[in-house]
């Protein structure tokens, strides 16, 4: 049995992974030819047929990814683009995940004030910028888009809405301190009782 791949073990997309990504577009050959000439160029691909994408702020996305690899089934391909983590998911996730999040009261009034960000779901009719198959060549330059977990097969495993919900809830719980005490009243006087005689 092979051990699961760690997030840091990837350096770029394999030819099979590039073929899978290109299959999302209307012209697979054109996308592959473009990458053949410009392997460091990101492209925009449609969602909804081959994959959906769930986009979250980078820090929260890393927390979700940690939960998926440490406590769950792992992840499918994952990219970063302009400060956001893009979690590639099974088609249909973009429609189902918001319903599950609402059921979990994710959009409740106090949820976002606790540091829990909204999850942006991209499905049928949407498109996302996909990082280039090859990592950026210039040392020291921070790429606009890059792979955290690069696709390496023509049929990668993609998490569904339940897996992403589970990871988001666990990441949120880990990020938010829960106290049984109500928040302090800011107008209340505070006295140091440790100095009593």
Residue frames as qw, qx, qy, qz and C-alpha x, y, z in Angstrom:
[[0.000, 0.890, 0.457, 0.000, 0.00, 0.00, 0.00],
 [0.421, 0.403, -0.029, 0.813, 1.43, 3.36, -0.97],
 [0.239, -0.493, -0.463, 0.697, 1.52, 6.14, 1.57],
 [0.226, 0.890, 0.396, -0.008, -0.60, 9.25, 0.90],
 [0.505, 0.431, 0.051, 0.746, 1.15, 12.06, -0.90],
 [0.299, -0.607, -0.328, 0.659, 2.01, 15.06, 1.24],
 [0.268, 0.928, 0.223, -0.131, 1.12, 18.54, 0.06],
 [0.126, -0.855, 0.389, 0.321, 4.79, 19.53, -0.14],
 [0.650, -0.130, 0.687, 0.300, 5.70, 16.54, -2.34],
 [0.587, 0.653, 0.456, 0.147, 4.42, 18.09, -5.58],
 [0.323, -0.415, 0.230, 0.819, 6.37, 20.27, -7.93],
 [0.276, 0.302, -0.366, -0.836, 4.23, 20.40, -11.04],
 [0.804, 0.253, 0.217, -0.492, 1.45, 18.86, -13.06],
 [0.500, -0.128, 0.801, 0.302, 2.13, 15.52, -14.77],
 [0.153, 0.079, -0.624, -0.763, 1.21, 15.07, -18.46],
 [0.211, -0.421, -0.873, -0.127, -1.84, 13.02, -17.38],
 [0.135, -0.607, -0.498, 0.604, -2.83, 15.80, -14.95],
 [0.047, 0.365, -0.236, -0.899, -2.49, 18.41, -17.70],
 [0.183, -0.150, -0.803, -0.547, -4.67, 16.29, -19.99],
 [0.183, -0.559, -0.782, 0.205, -7.33, 16.06, -17.26],
 [0.059, -0.575, -0.210, 0.789, -7.29, 19.84, -16.73],
 [0.083, 0.229, -0.493, -0.835, -7.42, 20.54, -20.46],
 [0.085, -0.319, -0.906, -0.266, -10.42, 18.21, -20.83],
 [0.002, 0.614, 0.566, -0.550, -12.48, 20.80, -18.92],
 [0.097, 0.516, -0.169, -0.834, -12.15, 23.28, -21.79],
 [0.729, 0.540, 0.201, -0.369, -13.90, 23.32, -25.13],
 [0.693, 0.643, -0.324, 0.029, -10.65, 22.77, -27.02],
 [0.844, -0.479, 0.194, 0.145, -8.47, 20.27, -25.19],
 [0.798, 0.249, 0.154, 0.526, -5.84, 20.16, -27.96],
 [0.195, 0.818, 0.015, 0.541, -5.60, 23.95, -28.03],
 [0.534, -0.809, 0.164, -0.181, -5.05, 24.15, -24.27],
 [0.888, -0.258, 0.243, 0.294, -2.37, 21.43, -24.38],
 [0.637, 0.506, 0.133, 0.567, -0.69, 23.14, -27.35],
 [0.096, -0.907, 0.059, -0.407, -0.75, 26.45, -25.47],
 [0.697, -0.665, 0.267, -0.013, 0.91, 24.80, -22.48],
 [0.891, 0.121, 0.186, 0.396, 3.40, 23.11, -24.81],
 [0.428, 0.650, 0.033, 0.628, 4.54, 26.55, -25.98],
 [0.107, -0.612, 0.289, -0.728, 4.09, 28.37, -22.67],
 [0.631, -0.228, -0.732, 0.118, 4.32, 25.83, -19.80],
 [0.269, -0.178, -0.519, 0.792, 4.45, 28.62, -17.19],
 [0.242, -0.160, -0.175, -0.941, 1.22, 30.33, -18.34],
 [0.295, 0.258, 0.777, -0.492, -2.00, 29.97, -16.34],
 [0.166, -0.204, -0.657, -0.706, -5.26, 29.52, -18.27],
 [0.499, 0.017, 0.347, -0.794, -8.94, 30.08, -17.57],
 [0.202, -0.065, -0.945, -0.250, -11.01, 26.88, -17.63],
 [0.577, -0.341, -0.198, -0.715, -14.75, 26.32, -17.17],
 [0.223, -0.148, 0.845, -0.463, -16.16, 24.59, -14.10],
 [0.678, 0.117, 0.230, -0.688, -19.09, 22.25, -13.82],
 [0.875, 0.288, -0.285, -0.266, -18.25, 19.31, -16.09],
 [0.715, 0.268, -0.566, 0.311, -14.83, 17.95, -15.11],
 [0.440, -0.199, -0.573, 0.662, -14.53, 19.73, -11.77],
 [0.211, -0.915, -0.240, -0.248, -16.07, 22.37, -9.53],
 [0.467, 0.266, -0.395, 0.745, -13.91, 24.70, -7.44],
 [0.454, -0.823, -0.338, 0.043, -14.42, 25.96, -3.90],
 [0.411, 0.523, -0.192, 0.722, -12.46, 29.17, -3.28],
 [0.565, -0.771, -0.272, 0.111, -11.57, 30.31, 0.24],
 [0.031, -0.934, 0.336, -0.119, -9.08, 32.82, 1.70],
 [0.592, 0.475, -0.631, 0.161, -5.57, 31.30, 1.68],
 [0.096, -0.384, 0.747, -0.534, -5.10, 30.92, 5.43],
 [0.724, -0.011, 0.414, -0.552, -8.47, 29.26, 5.97],
 [0.840, 0.395, -0.287, -0.238, -7.88, 27.11, 2.89],
 [0.350, 0.469, -0.765, 0.269, -4.61, 25.86, 4.37],
 [0.403, -0.209, 0.679, -0.577, -6.47, 24.96, 7.57],
 [0.857, 0.205, 0.112, -0.460, -9.06, 23.04, 5.56],
 [0.699, 0.493, -0.517, -0.034, -6.32, 21.30, 3.61],
 [0.011, 0.427, -0.802, 0.418, -4.53, 20.34, 6.83],
 [0.650, -0.047, 0.524, -0.549, -7.74, 18.79, 8.18],
 [0.859, 0.364, -0.120, -0.340, -8.33, 16.88, 4.95],
 [0.600, 0.488, -0.621, 0.128, -4.81, 15.40, 4.95],
 [0.004, -0.370, 0.769, -0.521, -4.38, 14.81, 8.69],
 [0.416, 0.047, 0.702, -0.576, -7.86, 13.64, 9.70],
 [0.712, 0.435, 0.240, -0.496, -9.68, 12.79, 6.49],
 [0.874, 0.308, 0.363, 0.101, -9.41, 11.28, 3.04],
 [0.469, -0.147, 0.366, 0.790, -6.88, 13.77, 1.61],
 [0.306, 0.694, 0.105, -0.643, -7.70, 16.19, -1.17],
 [0.720, 0.561, 0.324, 0.247, -7.94, 16.43, -4.88],
 [0.506, 0.344, 0.051, 0.789, -5.90, 19.05, -6.73],
 [0.271, -0.865, -0.297, 0.299, -5.47, 22.32, -4.85],
 [0.497, 0.445, 0.091, 0.740, -4.14, 25.64, -6.15],
 [0.219, -0.664, -0.279, 0.658, -3.49, 29.14, -4.84],
 [0.318, 0.525, 0.404, 0.678, -4.52, 32.17, -6.87],
 [0.002, -0.557, -0.002, -0.830, -4.22, 35.79, -5.69],
 [0.175, -0.290, 0.569, -0.749, -4.52, 35.09, -1.98],
 [0.806, -0.053, 0.154, -0.569, -7.19, 32.39, -2.27],
 [0.277, -0.206, 0.936, 0.060, -7.03, 28.63, -2.04],
 [0.674, 0.220, -0.307, -0.635, -8.84, 26.80, -4.84],
 [0.458, -0.137, 0.862, -0.168, -10.03, 23.34, -3.81],
 [0.433, 0.153, -0.650, -0.606, -10.95, 21.27, -6.87],
 [0.492, 0.025, 0.706, -0.508, -14.09, 19.27, -6.14],
 [0.292, 0.266, 0.894, 0.212, -16.46, 16.81, -7.77],
 [0.160, -0.230, -0.416, -0.865, -18.89, 18.30, -10.30],
 [0.484, -0.579, -0.573, -0.321, -22.10, 19.32, -8.56],
 [0.511, -0.316, -0.493, 0.629, -20.34, 20.40, -5.36],
 [0.078, 0.082, -0.005, 0.994, -20.92, 24.09, -6.14],
 [0.479, -0.388, -0.393, -0.682, -24.68, 23.53, -6.05],
 [0.739, -0.403, -0.539, -0.024, -24.82, 21.23, -3.02],
 [0.524, -0.039, -0.457, 0.718, -22.22, 22.77, -0.68],
 [0.120, -0.293, 0.103, -0.943, -24.06, 26.11, -0.11],
 [0.704, -0.393, -0.343, -0.483, -27.17, 24.15, 0.95],
 [0.790, -0.226, -0.486, 0.297, -25.12, 22.12, 3.43],
 [0.328, 0.139, -0.310, 0.881, -23.42, 25.27, 4.73],
 [0.382, -0.395, -0.083, -0.831, -26.78, 26.91, 5.27],
 [0.810, -0.354, -0.432, -0.179, -27.98, 23.82, 7.13],
 [0.690, -0.144, -0.411, 0.578, -24.89, 24.11, 9.36],
 [0.174, -0.946, -0.247, 0.116, -25.89, 27.77, 9.91],
 [0.655, 0.005, 0.122, 0.746, -22.64, 28.90, 8.28],
 [0.139, 0.492, 0.243, 0.824, -24.23, 32.11, 7.13],
 [0.412, -0.744, -0.512, 0.119, -25.72, 32.81, 10.56],
 [0.013, -0.974, -0.017, -0.226, -25.30, 36.31, 11.86],
 [0.477, -0.802, 0.358, 0.038, -22.43, 35.59, 14.26],
 [0.942, 0.056, 0.224, 0.242, -20.59, 33.01, 12.16],
 [0.609, 0.626, -0.008, 0.486, -18.53, 35.43, 10.09],
 [0.186, -0.890, 0.240, -0.341, -17.58, 37.56, 13.08],
 [0.819, -0.468, 0.330, 0.037, -15.80, 34.52, 14.52],
 [0.140, -0.627, 0.655, 0.397, -13.27, 34.53, 11.66],
 [0.582, 0.203, 0.777, 0.126, -15.12, 32.04, 9.47],
 [0.104, 0.368, -0.365, -0.849, -14.97, 33.26, 5.87],
 [0.770, 0.397, 0.182, -0.465, -17.58, 32.69, 3.18],
 [0.524, -0.109, 0.757, 0.375, -16.83, 29.85, 0.78],
 [0.452, 0.549, -0.210, -0.671, -17.18, 30.80, -2.89],
 [0.665, 0.087, 0.740, 0.052, -18.46, 27.89, -4.98],
 [0.297, 0.533, -0.440, -0.659, -17.75, 27.81, -8.73],
 [0.590, 0.152, 0.793, -0.020, -19.75, 25.34, -10.82],
 [0.439, 0.476, 0.651, 0.396, -21.63, 25.17, -14.10],
 [0.174, 0.913, 0.282, 0.237, -21.45, 28.50, -15.91],
 [0.334, -0.904, 0.222, 0.148, -18.37, 29.69, -13.97],
 [0.789, 0.457, -0.239, 0.334, -14.68, 29.67, -14.90],
 [0.595, -0.766, 0.139, 0.198, -11.49, 29.82, -12.84],
 [0.332, 0.795, -0.507, 0.035, -7.86, 30.63, -13.49],
 [0.981, -0.166, 0.035, 0.093, -5.84, 27.43, -13.37],
 [0.321, -0.774, 0.457, 0.299, -2.10, 27.60, -12.60],
 [0.522, 0.608, -0.552, -0.230, 0.40, 26.59, -15.23],
 [0.978, -0.054, -0.203, -0.015, 1.49, 22.94, -15.35],
 [0.712, 0.180, -0.323, 0.597, 5.12, 23.87, -14.71],
 [0.425, -0.752, -0.270, 0.425, 6.18, 25.81, -11.62],
 [0.199, 0.978, -0.063, 0.017, 7.38, 29.37, -12.21],
 [0.851, 0.261, -0.159, 0.427, 11.02, 29.43, -13.22],
 [0.211, 0.681, -0.272, 0.646, 12.36, 32.63, -11.68],
 [0.565, -0.263, -0.623, 0.473, 13.75, 32.24, -8.18],
 [0.161, -0.203, -0.354, 0.898, 12.42, 34.63, -5.59],
 [0.332, -0.103, -0.283, -0.894, 9.36, 35.66, -7.60],
 [0.370, 0.182, 0.769, -0.488, 6.04, 34.85, -5.97],
 [0.012, -0.196, -0.784, -0.589, 3.73, 33.36, -8.61],
 [0.453, -0.093, 0.005, -0.887, 0.21, 34.73, -9.00],
 [0.910, -0.048, -0.011, -0.412, -1.11, 31.17, -9.34],
 [0.182, 0.463, -0.864, 0.072, 0.56, 27.95, -8.19],
 [0.800, -0.174, -0.521, -0.242, -0.27, 24.36, -7.33],
 [0.435, -0.550, 0.580, -0.415, -0.29, 23.16, -3.72],
 [0.628, -0.010, 0.778, -0.021, -1.43, 19.68, -4.78],
 [0.279, 0.437, -0.510, -0.687, -0.92, 19.26, -8.51],
 [0.896, 0.203, 0.155, -0.362, -3.09, 16.93, -10.59],
 [0.166, -0.530, 0.803, 0.215, -1.14, 13.81, -11.49],
 [0.316, 0.143, 0.931, 0.114, -3.66, 11.51, -13.16],
 [0.163, -0.186, -0.563, -0.789, -6.38, 11.62, -15.81],
 [0.556, -0.543, -0.502, -0.379, -8.99, 10.75, -13.18],
 [0.159, 0.263, -0.617, 0.725, -8.01, 12.37, -9.87],
 [0.295, -0.549, -0.757, 0.196, -10.11, 11.76, -6.79],
 [0.048, -0.425, -0.037, -0.903, -12.19, 14.85, -6.11],
 [0.013, -0.229, -0.763, 0.605, -13.87, 15.54, -2.76],
 [0.128, -0.602, -0.657, -0.435, -17.60, 16.06, -2.71],
 [0.217, -0.693, -0.024, -0.687, -19.62, 18.60, -0.75],
 [0.801, -0.568, -0.167, -0.088, -19.77, 16.50, 2.43],
 [0.802, -0.065, -0.140, 0.578, -15.97, 16.19, 2.64],
 [0.269, 0.437, -0.022, 0.858, -15.49, 19.92, 2.09],
 [0.487, -0.700, -0.144, -0.502, -18.19, 20.78, 4.63],
 [0.869, -0.418, -0.184, 0.189, -16.51, 18.50, 7.18],
 [0.655, 0.105, -0.091, 0.743, -13.10, 20.12, 6.51],
 [0.008, 0.595, 0.065, 0.801, -14.52, 23.66, 6.72],
 [0.643, -0.678, -0.164, -0.316, -16.35, 23.00, 9.99],
 [0.861, -0.317, -0.137, 0.373, -13.28, 21.39, 11.56],
 [0.494, 0.292, -0.032, 0.818, -11.01, 24.19, 10.34],
 [0.222, -0.686, -0.105, -0.685, -13.41, 26.79, 11.74],
 [0.773, -0.606, -0.167, -0.081, -13.62, 25.04, 15.10],
 [0.798, -0.115, -0.109, 0.581, -9.83, 24.86, 15.31],
 [0.318, 0.418, 0.045, 0.850, -9.52, 28.55, 14.44],
 [0.360, -0.631, -0.084, -0.682, -12.14, 29.82, 16.89],
 [0.152, 0.085, -0.801, 0.573, -11.66, 29.62, 20.62],
 [0.520, -0.517, -0.509, -0.451, -14.83, 28.55, 22.31],
 [0.080, 0.187, -0.630, 0.749, -15.43, 29.75, 25.84],
 [0.291, -0.536, -0.792, 0.001, -18.18, 28.90, 28.30],
 [0.204, -0.561, -0.340, 0.727, -17.90, 32.42, 29.70],
 [0.342, 0.866, 0.358, 0.075, -19.73, 35.33, 28.06],
 [0.509, 0.456, -0.035, 0.729, -17.59, 38.10, 26.56],
 [0.337, -0.378, -0.403, 0.762, -16.53, 40.79, 29.02],
 [0.093, 0.920, 0.380, 0.023, -18.57, 43.94, 29.23],
 [0.554, 0.385, -0.032, 0.738, -16.25, 46.67, 27.89],
 [0.152, -0.716, 0.020, -0.681, -17.80, 49.34, 30.13],
 [0.800, -0.550, -0.239, -0.016, -17.43, 47.29, 33.32],
 [0.156, -0.833, 0.491, -0.204, -14.85, 48.22, 35.94],
 [0.890, 0.102, -0.419, 0.148, -12.13, 45.60, 36.34],
 [0.415, -0.798, 0.359, -0.248, -10.46, 45.16, 39.71],
 [0.534, 0.373, -0.734, 0.191, -7.35, 43.20, 40.53],
 [0.771, -0.527, 0.012, -0.356, -8.54, 40.96, 43.37],
 [0.868, 0.096, -0.377, 0.310, -5.25, 39.10, 43.62],
 [0.298, 0.384, -0.403, 0.775, -3.86, 41.87, 45.84],
 [0.597, -0.633, -0.172, -0.461, -6.53, 41.56, 48.51],
 [0.030, 0.464, -0.733, 0.497, -5.38, 41.18, 52.09]]
